[in-house]
């Protein structure tokens, strides 16, 4: 797996208006670290009854799947999706990598 480098994925435009956010997005984290932060938010949402559960029907796979919605702290959401080591970065490497990690 080859995640994007600073030459591939720059946060310079973000740094101009929000240097702290740029620093957070540049700081590498493991996939497990991102998932752990989301897990903390999920546990907090469940503890305070601040989540929504649903069932979604998928005609493509002829099965239902569970859906849960809960709020994430903005920094956790931002890092999970936008960091150089986050979800989108794994898809940048390859779609298979994004689906696997």
DANORWO-V570970 format. One line per field, one symbol per residue. psi: psi as a letter, one per 30 degrees, with the letter a starting at -180 (. if undefined). burial: b if it has 24 or more other ideal C-beta (glycine too) atoms within 12 Angstrom, else e. Layout:
BEGIN
psi->???
burial->???
END
This chain:
BEGIN
psi->kjlklefejkgeeeeefieeeeeeffjklleeeeeeeeeeeeeeeeeghhlkklkkkjfeghlllkkkklkkkeeeeeeeeflfgaeeeeeeeleeeefe.
burial->eebbeeeebebeeeeeeeeeebebbbeebebeebeebbeebeeeeeeeeeeeeeeeeeeeeeeeeeeeebebeebbebbbbbbbbbbbbbebbeeeeeeeb
END
